[in-house]
Amino acid sequence: MTQATKQDWLDFLATRQLSGDGEHFGSPGAELVAARDATVVVPLIDQDLIRASGEDACGFLHNLLTNDVENLPADGVRFAGFCTAKGRLLATFHLWHDGSDLLLALAADIQPAILKKLSMYVLRSKVKLADPGLVLIGVAGADARAVIDALADRARAVPLGGNRHLLSMSPAAAMEAWPDLAARATPAGAAAWRWLEIAAGQPRVVAATQEAFVPQMVNMELPAVGGVSFAKGCYPGQEIVARTQYLGKIKRRMYRARIDQALPAGTEVFTAESGDQHCGALVTVAPSPEGGHECLVVVQSSGAESGEVFAGKPGGPPRLTLLTLPYDVS
């Protein structure tokens, strides 16, 4: 089993009744309730990893990402973005140290392209970027720490806040650990994890939303999200990000909302005042333990405050109903 692959991990999960799309283990409603009220363990098959190794790895990433990598503590985790020269997000990452290397977790549907894009910047830097062949498991809830401790150091736990943790493991180790994890927490699919991200106000860039937002539109500069450092040096798009921060009020923000139907990330949104012109887009959508769906949505703030926000077409349906975030966006 030491040579197990990510496909072996997927095949293993299928034998445990994970749906083909990874969204649930057969009881989506109960899994969402467990994510809200108890503790869940989630195979994050819609996320993937990039490994950065070599003596220049920290400096290399520090010069490319929106956050401070050089001063990342050995046991710390950072949230950061990778932007175009125009300040538009190509990817968001959680990153942490793995021995002398760095691991970057990002949406699986953009991992190959982002790995290739980052590699174009290597040039003479002493850094190597690669797919590490690891898998990610999420553990969240009041008893998450106890569930992780029961693994007895078989995996590094990366805390994301709000009782959410990431575990990065080899496919073989994940298959070995899964029975213990599933005995101590409710197995849940990726839909439950997305709902947890929505409840936390945590953005994730996917293929459909690449280049749709500057970091401030998805609240990355706010301390609660912590995805931008304004004290570090230049990076692609830094001038635009800084100008957005210091010249006037940010006109578009990310909000949490209820939506009556499932629409894909990237779906355009409209307000009464924007008319036929879209003024934002859906960031993340997931079924809600309360029924229906919830989303993170970037929208013009003045339109959000009026309560007239529609997805897909001007005037809807569906109409979005704003919910609270765990932090202030005003």
C-alpha positions as CSV (number, residue, x, y, z in Angstrom):
1,M,0.0,0.0,0.0
2,T,3.0,2.3,0.3
3,Q,2.7,3.0,-3.5
4,A,-0.9,3.9,-3.3
5,T,-2.0,6.8,-5.5
6,K,-4.7,9.5,-5.3
7,Q,-6.8,7.3,-7.5
8,D,-6.5,4.5,-5.0
9,W,-7.8,6.9,-2.4
10,L,-10.8,7.8,-4.5
11,D,-11.5,4.1,-5.2
12,F,-11.2,3.4,-1.4
13,L,-13.7,6.2,-0.6
14,A,-16.1,4.8,-3.2
15,T,-16.2,1.6,-1.2
16,R,-17.2,3.7,1.8
17,Q,-20.2,5.1,-0.2
18,L,-18.7,8.5,-1.1
19,S,-20.7,9.8,-4.1
20,G,-19.0,10.0,-7.4
21,D,-18.8,13.8,-7.3
22,G,-17.5,13.7,-3.7
23,E,-20.4,15.7,-2.4
24,H,-21.8,13.3,0.2
25,F,-21.7,9.8,1.8
26,G,-25.3,9.1,1.1
27,S,-27.0,11.3,3.7
28,P,-26.4,14.9,2.6
29,G,-28.9,16.4,5.0
30,A,-27.6,14.6,8.1
31,E,-24.0,15.4,7.1
32,L,-24.8,19.1,6.9
33,V,-26.4,19.0,10.3
34,A,-23.4,17.2,11.7
35,A,-21.1,19.9,10.2
36,R,-23.2,22.6,12.0
37,D,-23.8,20.8,15.3
38,A,-21.2,18.1,15.8
39,T,-17.8,17.0,14.3
40,V,-17.2,15.9,10.7
41,V,-14.3,14.3,8.8
42,V,-14.3,15.2,5.1
43,P,-12.1,13.9,2.2
44,L,-11.3,17.1,0.4
45,I,-11.2,15.7,-3.1
46,D,-12.0,19.1,-4.6
47,Q,-8.7,20.4,-3.2
48,D,-5.1,19.6,-4.1
49,L,-1.6,20.5,-3.1
50,I,1.6,22.0,-4.5
51,R,5.0,21.4,-2.8
52,A,7.7,24.1,-3.0
53,S,11.1,22.8,-2.0
54,G,14.6,24.2,-2.1
55,E,16.6,26.9,-0.3
56,D,14.8,29.8,-2.1
57,A,11.3,28.4,-1.6
58,C,10.2,30.9,1.0
59,G,11.6,33.9,-0.8
60,F,10.2,32.7,-4.1
61,L,6.7,32.5,-2.8
62,H,7.0,35.7,-0.8
63,N,7.7,37.5,-4.0
64,L,4.7,36.1,-5.8
65,L,1.9,35.9,-3.2
66,T,-0.2,38.6,-1.5
67,N,0.8,37.6,2.1
68,D,4.1,37.4,4.0
69,V,5.7,33.9,3.5
70,E,9.2,34.7,4.8
71,N,8.0,35.3,8.3
72,L,5.6,32.3,8.4
73,P,6.3,30.5,11.7
74,A,7.3,26.9,11.6
75,D,4.0,25.8,13.1
76,G,1.9,28.5,11.4
77,V,-0.4,28.7,8.4
78,R,-1.1,31.6,6.1
79,F,-3.9,32.4,3.6
80,A,-2.7,34.1,0.5
81,G,-3.6,34.9,-3.1
82,F,-1.7,34.8,-6.5
83,C,-2.7,37.6,-8.8
84,T,-2.3,38.7,-12.4
85,A,-0.5,41.9,-13.1
86,K,-3.9,43.6,-13.0
87,G,-4.4,42.5,-9.4
88,R,-7.0,39.8,-10.3
89,L,-6.9,36.6,-8.3
90,L,-5.8,33.5,-10.2
91,A,-5.7,31.3,-7.0
92,T,-6.1,31.4,-3.3
93,F,-4.0,29.2,-1.0
94,H,-3.5,28.0,2.5
95,L,0.2,27.4,3.0
96,W,2.3,25.9,5.7
97,H,5.8,24.4,6.4
98,D,6.3,20.7,5.8
99,G,9.8,20.1,7.1
100,S,12.1,22.3,5.0
101,D,9.4,22.6,2.3
102,L,6.2,24.5,1.9
103,L,2.8,23.0,1.0
104,L,0.1,25.1,-0.7
105,A,-3.5,23.9,-0.7
106,L,-5.8,25.2,-3.5
107,A,-8.8,24.2,-5.5
108,A,-8.1,21.0,-7.4
109,D,-9.6,22.2,-10.7
110,I,-6.9,24.9,-11.0
111,Q,-3.9,23.0,-9.5
112,P,-2.3,21.8,-12.8
113,A,-2.5,25.3,-14.4
114,I,-1.3,27.1,-11.3
115,L,1.6,24.7,-10.8
116,K,2.6,25.4,-14.4
117,K,2.1,29.2,-14.0
118,L,4.2,29.4,-10.8
119,S,6.9,27.3,-12.4
120,M,7.3,29.9,-15.1
121,Y,8.7,32.3,-12.5
122,V,11.3,29.9,-11.2
123,L,14.1,31.0,-13.6
124,R,17.3,30.8,-11.6
125,S,15.7,30.5,-8.2
126,K,16.7,27.4,-6.2
127,V,13.2,26.1,-5.9
128,K,11.3,23.1,-7.2
129,L,7.6,23.0,-7.5
130,A,5.7,19.7,-7.8
131,D,2.6,17.8,-7.1
132,P,3.4,16.0,-3.8
133,G,0.9,13.2,-4.4
134,L,-0.7,13.8,-1.1
135,V,-4.4,14.0,-0.2
136,L,-6.2,16.4,2.1
137,I,-8.8,15.5,4.8
138,G,-10.7,18.2,6.7
139,V,-11.8,17.8,10.3
140,A,-14.2,20.3,11.8
141,G,-16.3,20.7,14.9
142,A,-16.2,20.9,18.7
143,D,-14.3,17.6,19.0
144,A,-12.0,18.1,16.1
145,R,-8.9,18.4,18.2
146,A,-9.6,15.1,20.0
147,V,-10.2,13.3,16.7
148,I,-6.9,14.6,15.4
149,D,-5.0,13.7,18.6
150,A,-6.3,10.1,18.3
151,L,-4.1,9.8,15.1
152,A,-1.1,9.8,17.4
153,D,1.1,12.1,15.1
154,R,0.3,10.1,11.9
155,A,-0.6,13.4,10.2
156,R,0.2,17.1,10.6
157,A,-2.9,19.1,11.5
158,V,-3.1,22.6,10.1
159,P,-5.6,24.9,12.0
160,L,-7.8,27.1,9.9
161,G,-9.7,28.7,12.7
162,G,-13.3,28.1,13.7
163,N,-12.5,24.5,14.7
164,R,-11.6,23.6,11.1
165,H,-8.3,21.7,10.5
166,L,-6.6,20.3,7.4
167,L,-4.7,17.0,7.4
168,S,-2.2,16.3,4.6
169,M,-1.4,12.6,4.2
170,S,-0.1,10.1,1.7
171,P,-3.0,8.1,0.1
172,A,-1.8,5.0,1.9
173,A,-1.7,6.8,5.3
174,A,-5.2,8.3,4.6
175,M,-6.7,4.8,3.9
176,E,-5.1,3.4,7.0
177,A,-6.3,6.3,9.2
178,W,-9.8,6.6,7.7
179,P,-11.5,3.9,9.9
180,D,-10.2,5.7,13.1
181,L,-11.4,9.1,11.8
182,A,-14.8,7.8,10.7
183,A,-15.3,6.1,14.1
184,R,-14.8,9.4,15.9
185,A,-16.5,11.9,13.6
186,T,-19.3,11.8,11.0
187,P,-18.0,11.2,7.5
188,A,-19.2,14.1,5.3
189,G,-18.7,15.1,1.7
190,A,-17.2,18.2,0.1
191,A,-20.6,20.0,0.2
192,A,-20.4,20.1,4.0
193,W,-16.9,21.6,3.9
194,R,-18.0,24.2,1.5
195,W,-20.8,25.2,3.8
196,L,-18.3,25.5,6.6
197,E,-16.2,27.8,4.5
198,I,-19.3,29.9,3.7
199,A,-20.2,30.1,7.4
200,A,-16.6,31.2,8.1
201,G,-16.6,33.8,5.3
202,Q,-13.6,32.0,3.7
203,P,-13.2,32.5,0.0
204,R,-11.8,30.0,-2.4
205,V,-11.0,30.8,-6.0
206,V,-11.9,28.0,-8.5
207,A,-11.6,27.8,-12.3
208,A,-14.9,29.6,-12.9
209,T,-13.8,32.6,-10.7
210,Q,-10.2,33.1,-11.8
211,E,-9.5,36.8,-12.6
212,A,-13.0,37.8,-11.4
213,F,-11.9,39.5,-8.1
214,V,-9.2,41.6,-6.6
215,P,-8.3,40.5,-3.1
216,Q,-10.4,43.1,-1.3
217,M,-13.6,42.1,-3.1
218,V,-13.4,38.7,-1.3
219,N,-12.4,40.4,2.0
220,M,-8.9,39.1,2.0
221,E,-7.4,42.3,3.5
222,L,-9.6,42.0,6.6
223,P,-7.8,40.7,9.7
224,A,-10.5,37.9,10.1
225,V,-9.6,36.5,6.6
226,G,-5.9,37.6,6.7
227,G,-4.9,37.1,3.1
228,V,-3.0,40.3,2.3
229,S,0.1,41.9,3.9
230,F,0.6,45.6,3.1
231,A,4.0,45.6,4.8
232,K,5.7,43.2,2.4
233,G,7.4,43.9,-0.9
234,C,6.2,43.8,-4.4
235,Y,4.3,40.9,-6.0
236,P,2.3,40.6,-9.3
237,G,-0.6,43.0,-9.0
238,Q,0.6,44.6,-5.8
239,E,0.3,48.2,-7.2
240,I,-3.4,47.6,-8.0
241,V,-4.1,45.9,-4.6
242,A,-2.4,48.8,-2.8
243,R,-4.3,51.4,-4.8
244,T,-7.6,49.7,-4.2
245,Q,-6.8,49.7,-0.4
246,Y,-5.8,53.3,-0.1
247,L,-7.7,55.3,-2.7
248,G,-11.4,55.5,-1.7
249,K,-13.9,53.1,-0.5
250,I,-14.0,49.5,-1.8
251,K,-17.2,49.3,-3.9
252,R,-17.6,45.6,-4.0
253,R,-17.5,43.2,-1.1
254,M,-18.1,39.6,-0.3
255,Y,-21.3,38.7,1.6
256,R,-23.0,35.6,2.9
257,A,-26.4,34.9,1.5
258,R,-29.3,32.4,1.2
259,I,-30.2,31.3,-2.3
260,D,-33.2,29.2,-3.3
261,Q,-31.4,27.1,-5.9
262,A,-27.9,25.8,-6.6
263,L,-26.0,27.8,-9.1
264,P,-22.4,27.4,-10.0
265,A,-19.5,29.6,-8.7
266,G,-18.9,32.4,-11.1
267,T,-22.6,33.0,-11.8
268,E,-23.1,36.8,-12.4
269,V,-25.2,38.8,-9.9
270,F,-27.3,41.9,-10.4
271,T,-28.9,44.6,-8.3
272,A,-31.8,46.9,-8.9
273,E,-29.5,49.8,-9.3
274,S,-27.1,48.0,-11.7
275,G,-29.8,47.2,-14.1
276,D,-28.7,44.9,-16.9
277,Q,-25.0,45.2,-15.9
278,H,-23.7,42.6,-13.6
279,C,-22.0,43.9,-10.4
280,G,-20.4,40.8,-9.0
281,A,-20.5,37.0,-9.0
282,L,-21.1,34.0,-6.8
283,V,-17.9,32.8,-5.1
284,T,-19.0,29.6,-3.4
285,V,-22.3,27.8,-3.2
286,A,-23.4,24.9,-0.9
287,P,-26.5,23.2,0.4
288,S,-27.5,24.5,3.9
289,P,-28.3,22.6,7.0
290,E,-31.3,24.9,7.2
291,G,-32.6,23.8,3.8
292,G,-32.0,25.4,0.5
293,H,-28.6,26.8,-0.3
294,E,-26.1,29.3,1.0
295,C,-23.4,31.2,-0.8
296,L,-20.6,33.7,-0.6
297,V,-21.3,36.4,-3.2
298,V,-19.3,39.4,-4.3
299,V,-21.7,42.3,-5.0
300,Q,-21.7,46.1,-5.1
301,S,-22.1,47.1,-1.5
302,S,-24.7,49.8,-2.2
303,G,-26.9,47.1,-3.9
304,A,-26.4,44.6,-1.1
305,E,-27.5,47.2,1.4
306,S,-30.7,47.7,-0.5
307,G,-31.5,44.0,-0.3
308,E,-32.2,43.7,-4.0
309,V,-29.6,41.1,-5.2
310,F,-30.3,38.6,-7.9
311,A,-28.3,35.8,-9.5
312,G,-28.2,34.7,-13.1
313,K,-30.2,37.5,-14.6
314,P,-31.5,41.0,-13.7
315,G,-34.5,40.8,-11.5
316,G,-34.0,37.1,-10.9
317,P,-35.1,34.6,-9.8
318,P,-33.4,33.6,-7.7
319,R,-33.2,36.5,-5.2
320,L,-30.5,36.4,-2.6
321,T,-31.2,37.1,1.1
322,L,-28.2,38.3,3.0
323,L,-27.1,36.5,6.1
324,T,-24.5,37.5,8.7
325,L,-20.8,36.8,8.5
326,P,-18.6,36.2,11.5
327,Y,-16.8,39.5,10.8
328,D,-17.7,43.0,9.8
329,V,-17.3,44.1,6.1
330,S,-18.3,47.7,6.5
